[in-house]
Amino acid sequence: MTSRLTELSVDCHDPERLAAFWCEVLGFTVIDRAEDQVEIGSWEPTVEEVRARQMPPTVVFSRVPESKAVKNRLHLDVSPIDRSTEAEVTRLLALGATRADVGQGPGRSWVVMADPEGNEFCVLRTLAPQ
């Protein structure tokens, strides 16, 4: 048997704020709260389901005292499913994201952004029906 990817953990200053932002971005809901920690997901995981098959990981936001200092070594990519990439970028800007420059250069098919605490993520090509 192998291991399963069950959670992606994100260090942050304000777990509630970042969880709310990512819930809006991904259409997730809060599935658990603990002191200084918020977990969001598209489903409520059970041990039995995780054992049976690979399921989408949840995202856990944990409060830490230090600030983000350098470009993320790991980041999320998102693809809009019901609008163009540019329309999704506009929506995410309204939610509190910002455009980010990580040296990607012009003419890319994706847009690099940062969440409200500066964690980079990319908006990829649209998956909306043509």
C-alpha positions in Angstrom: 0.0 0.0 0.0 1.1 3.5 -0.7 0.5 6.8 1.1 -2.2 9.2 0.2 -2.0 13.0 -0.3 -4.6 14.1 2.2 -3.9 17.7 3.1 -2.0 20.6 1.8 -0.8 22.8 4.6 -0.3 26.6 4.3 1.4 28.7 7.0 -0.2 32.1 7.4 -0.9 35.0 9.8 -4.7 34.9 9.5 -6.1 31.4 8.9 -9.8 32.6 8.9 -9.1 35.2 6.2 -7.1 33.0 4.0 -9.6 30.1 4.3 -12.4 32.4 3.4 -10.4 33.7 0.3 -9.7 30.1 -0.9 -13.2 28.9 -0.2 -14.4 31.7 -2.6 -11.7 30.8 -5.2 -12.4 27.1 -5.2 -16.0 26.7 -4.1 -14.8 24.8 -1.0 -16.3 25.0 2.5 -14.8 25.0 6.0 -14.8 21.4 7.2 -12.9 21.9 10.5 -11.6 24.5 12.8 -9.2 24.3 15.7 -7.1 26.8 17.6 -5.1 28.8 15.0 -6.1 26.4 12.2 -8.8 26.2 9.6 -9.3 23.2 7.2 -11.3 23.6 3.9 -12.3 21.1 1.3 -14.6 20.0 -1.4 -15.7 17.0 0.6 -15.7 15.7 4.2 -12.9 13.1 4.3 -13.4 9.8 6.1 -10.7 7.2 6.7 -12.6 4.6 4.7 -12.9 6.8 1.6 -9.2 7.8 1.8 -8.1 4.2 2.1 -10.3 3.1 -0.8 -9.0 5.6 -3.4 -7.1 8.8 -3.9 -9.4 11.7 -3.1 -8.8 15.5 -3.5 -6.7 16.8 -0.6 -8.1 19.3 1.8 -6.2 22.6 2.5 -5.2 23.5 6.1 -4.3 27.0 7.0 -2.2 27.3 10.2 -1.2 30.4 12.0 2.5 31.0 12.3 4.4 34.1 13.6 6.8 34.6 10.7 6.0 36.2 7.4 6.5 34.8 3.9 10.0 35.8 2.8 10.7 34.3 -0.7 8.9 32.8 -3.7 6.9 29.7 -2.9 8.7 26.4 -3.8 5.2 24.8 -4.1 2.1 26.5 -5.4 -1.4 25.9 -6.5 -2.6 26.1 -10.1 -6.3 26.8 -10.7 -8.3 26.5 -14.0 -11.6 28.4 -14.4 -14.5 26.1 -15.4 -17.2 28.5 -16.4 -15.5 31.7 -17.7 -12.4 32.8 -19.5 -9.0 33.0 -17.8 -9.1 36.8 -17.9 -12.6 36.9 -16.4 -11.4 34.6 -13.6 -8.4 36.8 -13.0 -10.7 39.8 -12.7 -12.9 37.8 -10.2 -9.9 36.9 -8.1 -8.6 40.4 -8.1 -12.0 41.5 -6.6 -11.6 38.8 -3.9 -8.3 40.2 -2.8 -5.7 38.5 -5.0 -3.0 40.5 -6.7 -0.9 39.9 -9.9 2.5 38.7 -9.1 5.8 38.8 -11.0 8.1 35.8 -10.2 10.2 36.3 -13.4 7.7 34.5 -15.7 8.1 37.0 -18.5 5.5 38.2 -21.0 3.4 36.0 -23.4 2.7 33.1 -21.0 -0.5 31.2 -21.2 -1.0 31.4 -17.5 -1.3 34.3 -15.0 0.7 34.4 -11.8 -1.2 35.8 -8.8 -0.8 36.0 -5.1 -3.4 35.4 -2.4 -4.0 38.0 0.3 -0.9 36.9 2.2 1.4 36.8 -0.8 1.4 33.1 -1.6 1.8 32.7 -5.3 -0.6 30.7 -7.5 -1.3 30.4 -11.2 -4.5 30.8 -13.2 -4.2 28.4 -16.1 -6.2 28.0 -19.3 -10.0 28.0 -19.1 -11.8 24.7 -19.0 -15.2 26.3 -19.8 -17.1 24.8 -22.7 -16.4 26.6 -26.0 
